[in-house]
Amino acid sequence: MSNLAKVPLFTGLRRLFYAVSVNETAFKDVEEVPKYIDESSPFFFVCIFLEIFVSLIKQDKKLRLADGATSISAGMYSRIPMVVLRSVHLVSYMWVYDNYRLAELPWDSAWTWWLCFLGVDLGYYWFHRLAHEVNFMWAAHQVHHSSEDYNLSTALRQSVLQTYTSWIFYLPLALFIPPSVFMVHNELNILYQFWIHTQYIKSLGPLEYILNTPSHHRVHHGRNPYCIDKNYAGTLIIWDRIFGTFQAEDEEVVYGLTHPIATYGPNTIQFGYSQYMLDRFWNIGGLWNKLCVIFCGPGWSPGKPRTGDIEDIPKVKAPWPKYEVKLPSWVNIYAAIHFTITLVMFQELGARKSGLSQTMVLSCLLYIGFSLTCFGKIFDNKSSAAYYEVIRCFLTLLGDVMLCSLGYYGNPGYRPKFIYFFQGFFAFSFALWALICFKMHDSKVKKSQ
């Protein structure tokens, strides 16, 4: 939220479409490059709210609270390492550039800018393609495909592990492209892919031949057999046309994984497939088969092609049932309010981390991670959700006391008036879930008698 005032509205929207000039995005040093993704967070949510508004008018149920919140949770999860660590993309890129560059292209040249634009997009294509064709990379990337919906919030459903598999694909550029130019295109390439996650834009006419569009990317997110392993493009669809992975949108797309995970739990979404892959690795016989489990495609099994057999893909046809848990209206309202508060906390932590101690930052991140786990349990209607919420609300109240005593709000002991409102809200929430826990326990005792 703190980033909204930093970027004019029109500038922020232009960035989402890669509609920027060479001059406004040319920087000599890496330190001068704006944090385009962080600064775009408010624009993400403005666009998501507009899409929600359109969906409500159309009453088409293309957006669901639990799925959308889970996607945003995954986006928060994916940014957690970047709050405390430098980007592995930047560190590795600068090391290669400083030690092994073959040439030094001018940072303020339009030729350098356009060459990097093409290079980053080509690097993304090959990273993305191998993220579908190599199982240990798919273990990270499958997070993004785990939603059975397709809307702007889906774009935020990212993996906390993916950055550790994608950095190597951009290193050839470090032999001659300055790091500042690379960082600009690395972030803008990701930003461009936000707006193409929508079902409301059907076709862009002649631009469909050149650009990656919502239509092309809908195919990529499909679990229909004709959609599998197609349209890996970031910004330009020409790479798919060149390398033979292009597929035009045909029958209505059914979204999600070919074998849905049926949960809103963030930890299962992030790490569940990695556990499954490791279990396969240990249980399968033979060294070659073990290596294939890691380095072949997710659909591989002994006797099958490297990337699996397309005939093994379950046949689906829209409309197809989705994983959904019916919750009381008050629970949905409660979860929406508390999730929004957690999201604001995360945004504020990112904006103010430089003024906080490492211990405080790590403590806040642990709290946010625990909160996301709680919301997953609420949306999955787990019986343990009530106990988790009692703990979370208590930790929130305790954390507020500690922040106040440490002078987070100003002078030690000072607390803004609006914080008293949140204290009361969390105290009420604590009492509510404590009562639910008591009733659950009382019910179990009576059943056991």
N, C-alpha and C positions, 0 to 999 in steps of 0.2 A: 504493500500500500504506500510505503514511503517513497517508492520510485515513481509514482504517477506524476508528481510535479516536475520531475527531471526531464521529461520528454513531451514535447508538444503533441497534441492529439494526431494531427495529420502525419507528422514524422513517425510516430509509433505505428500507425496503420500502414504507412508505406514500407516500413521495415518488414512487416509480416509478409509482404508480397515481393520482397527483394527489389522493390522499386526505389533504389537509391542511386546516387551519382558516384562517380569515381572520386571526385574532389571531396565530398562530404564523408567518405569512408576511407580516406588515405591517411595513414598515421606512420610516423617514423619509428616510434618505439611501442612495444607491446603495452606498456603502462598507460599509453594514451587511448588504447582501443576501448570503447565503451563496452560494458557488460550487456550486450544486446538482449540476451535471453532473460536475465534478471530484470532489466528495465521494461521488458515486454509483458511481465506478469499481469499488470492491471489491464492491459489490452486483451490478453487471453480471456479474462473473466468478463470483460465487456462483451466480447464476441459470443462467449458461452451463454450469457444472459439473453442476448438477442436471439440466439438459436432456441433457447428455452421458450422465449416469448412466441416465436414462430410455431414451435411445436404445440404450445398450448392453444393457439388460434386454430391450428389444423387438427388438433386432438388426434394426432397420429401415433403418440406414445413412442416416439423415436428416442426419447431421453428418459432414463429412469434414475431416481435419486440414488439408490444403492450402487448401481453400476457407475454412475458419474462420479460419486464421491470416492469410489474405489480407484477409479482412473486418476483422479487428482491426488489421492493418497500415494499411488505409485510414482507420480511426478514428484511429490515431496520426498519420497524415499530416495529417488534417483539423484536428488540434489544434495542429500545429506553429506556425502563425502566432500563435496565442493565447498561446504561451509568451513571445513577445518583443514582441507588439503588443497594444494595447487593442482590444476588440471593436468592429468597425465598426458593429454594431447599436447599441451603447451610445453611441459618439461621435456618430454622426449623430442619434440620438434626442435626446440631451441638447442638441445644438446647436439643433435645431428647438424644443425645449421652452423653452430659455433665451431664444431670440430671437423666437419667433413664436407662442407659446401664446395661445389665445383665452380660456382659463379655467384655473383651478387647482383641480382637485378635491382634496378632502382625502385624504391618503395612508392614513389609518387608518379610512376608511369602508368598510363592507361593500359599499355600492353601487358605489364606485370599483373595488373588488376584482372584483366580478362583471362589471362593465362591461368591465374590462380582460381578464378571462378570455374573454369572448365576442369582443372586438375582436381579441385576439391569435390566437384560433382561426380567425376569419374571415380575417384577414390571411394566416395560414398556408395556408388553403385556396386563396386566389387566387395566392399565390406558387407553391404546389405545382402548381396547374393550369397556370400559365404556364410552369413549369419543364418541363412535358411538351409544351407547344404552341409554344414559342419556342426556336429551335434553339440560340442561344448560351447560353441558360439550361440547356437539356438537356445541353449539353456538360459542364456541371458535375454536374448531377443524375444523369446516366446511371451514374455511379460506384455509386450506391446500388442500382441495378437490375442490376448486372453479375454478381451471384452467381447461379448456377444452383441453389443450395440456398436454403431458407427456414427460418431458425432464429434464435435470439437473437443469434448473432454477426453475422448479416446486418444487424441494426439498427445496428451499429457501422461498417458500410461506408459511410463518408461522404466527401464531396469537399472538398478543400482550397480549391476555388474557390467553392463554393456560397454561403458567407456574403456574398460580394461581389455576389451577385445577389438576395438575399432581403431585405436591410435596408430597402429603400425601401417595401416593402409595409406596414410598421408605422409609418411616419412620420405618417400621419393621427392616430394615437393620441397623438402627442406634442403635439398642439394643446391637450390638456386632461388627459391622464393623467400623473401624476408618474413620472419615470424609474425610481424604486425599485420601483414597482408593476409597471411594464412588465417590468423585468428578472426579477422573480419568475416571472411567467407565461411569459415567453419561454423560460426554462430548464425550467420544469415541463411546458410543452407538449411540448418535445423529449423529456423523460424519459418521459412517458406513452407515447410511441410505441415505447419499447424492448420492452416485454413483449408487444406485439401481433405481434411477429415470431416466431411459433411455429406449428407444425402440430399441437401436442398439445392445444390448446384448441379444440374444435369449434364450440360455440355458447354464448352467454350469455343465451339466452332473450329476454325482453322488452327487455333492455338493447341488443339488436341494433338496435332502432329508433332509439336515441338516440346511443349511443356508437360510436366507431370501435373495432372488435374484431378479433381475429385472423382471423376469417372474412372480414370486409370487406377487411382489408389484404392477405390472401392474394390476393384478386382483383386488387388494385392491382399486385402484383408479378408477375402472370401474363403470359405471352406468348401465351396462347390468344387468338384474335381477339375473343372476348366480353369479355376482360379489359382490352383496350387503352383507355387514357385514362378509367379509371373509379376512383371511390373515392379522392379526393384528401384526405380529411379528416385532421385532426391528432388532435383529441380527440372532437369531435362529428360524427357522420355526417349530422346534419341538413342541413349545407351541401350535401352531395351530393344529398340528396333535394330540397332547394329548387331547386338550379341544374341539375338534370337529368343528373348524372353518376354516379348510384348504380347499382350492379350487385350483386345477390346472388350468392353463390358457387353455382355449378352443377356442371359437370363438373370432374373433378380438374384442378388447376392445374399447368401446366408453368411453372417459374420462370426468370427471367432476361431478357436482351435478346432482341428478335426476331431479331437477327443477333449471336450470341454472339462474344465477342472471343477466346476460347480462349487465355487466358494467366493466370498468377498474378503477372505482373510489375506491381508497384505503379505504376511510372511510366506504363506503357501504359494501365493502368486509369484513372489520374487524368487523363492528358493526351492519350491516343491519339485520342479522338473530337474534341477541339479541333483536332488536327492534320488529321484527316480533313475537318472542316468548313472549315478555312482552305484546304485543297487544292481543295475544291469551289468555294469562293469565287473563287479565282484562275483556275480552269480554265473556269468557266461564262461564257458570253458575255452581254453586256448588263447595264447598271447595275441595272435592275429585278430581274433574275434573281439578281444578286449580293446585293441587299438581301434578297430572299426566302430565300436560303440562310441568312442570319443571323437573320432575324426571323420566318420561317414555321416550321412544325413540322419535326421531323427526317425525316418521311416525305414532305415536299414535293419535287416536281420539276416542271419546266415542263409546264403543262397539267393539273396535279393540284390538288385542293382545298388550302386553306391548311395544314391539318394532315395532309395525305396521304390516300390512299385505303385504306380498311380491307381492300379486296380484295387489296392488295399484301402484307398481313401473311402470312408463311408459316404454313400450317396445321400444328398440332402436337397430339399427343394423348399423355397420360401412359399408361405410362412412356415418357419420351423420353431418348435418350442424352445424357450430360453430358461436358464436357471433363474428362478425368482422366488423370493421368500415373502409371503404376505405378513406385514406387520401392522399393529394398530396405528391409527393416524397420529396419536400423541407420540409414539416412539419415533416415527419418521420426522415429526416436527422437532422433537428433542435432539435427534441425531443431526439434523440439518443445522440447527443453531450451534450446537457444540462443535460440530465439524468446522463450521465457518470461523468460530473463535480460534480453534487450533490452527487453521490456515493463516489467519491474521497474525497469530503468534509466530509462526514460521517465517512469514514475510518480514516481520519486525526483527526477528533474530538475524536474518540475512543482512538487513540494512544496518544493524547496530553492532554486529559481531566484533568489529575492530576496536570498540570501546569496552569490550568485556574480557574477562579472564578466560583462559582456555578451559579451566575447570567448569566455569559457569556455562560456557558454550556447549561443552560435552554433556553437562547435566540437562540443559534445555533440549538437546537433540535426543537424549534417552527418553525424556518425558514425552516428546512429540512422537517418537517411535512407539512408545507404549500406548499413547492415545490412539494412534492409527490402528494398532492391534485391537483396542477396545471397540472402535467403530466397526471393524470387520466382524467381531463377535456379535455386535448388535444387529448388523444387517443379515448375518447368517442365523440369527435367532438362537444362538447358543445359550444353554442354561447357565454357563459360566459368565455371560456378559454382565449380569447384575453385580457379581462379586468384583469383576474387573472395574466396573464403573465406580463402585464404592471406593476402591483404591485410587483410581484416577482423580476423582473429585477431591479426595483427602490430600493427595499429593499436590493438587493445584492450590488448595488453600494453604498448605504448608509452604509451597514455593513462593506464594505471594508474601507471606510473613518474612521469609528469608530475603527476598528481593527488596522489600521495604527496609529491612535492617541494614542491608548492604548499600543502600542509597541508589538503587536502580532507577527509581522514579524522580530522583533529585537529591536533596539532603537526606542522610540517614534518618529513618523514622517518618519521612514524609510520604504520603500516599494521596494521589489525585482523587477527587471526589467520585469520578466515574468508576474507579476501582472498587469502591464500596458497593456499587451496584453488582459488579461481577462477583464480589465476595458473597453477597446474599444469594445470587443466582446459583453459585456452585455449592453453597451450604444447603440450599433447598434441594439441589440435585443429589447431593450426598444423602440427605435424609430420605429422599424418595427411593433411591436404590437400596439403602439400608433396610427400609421397610419391606421392599420386595424380597430382599435376601432373607429377612426374618420369616416372611410368609412361606417362601420356598422351603426353608429349613423346617418350619412347623408342619408343612404338608408332608414332607418326607418322614418326619417322626410319626405322624398319625398313620401313614401307610405301612410303616414297619411294625406297628403295634397289632 
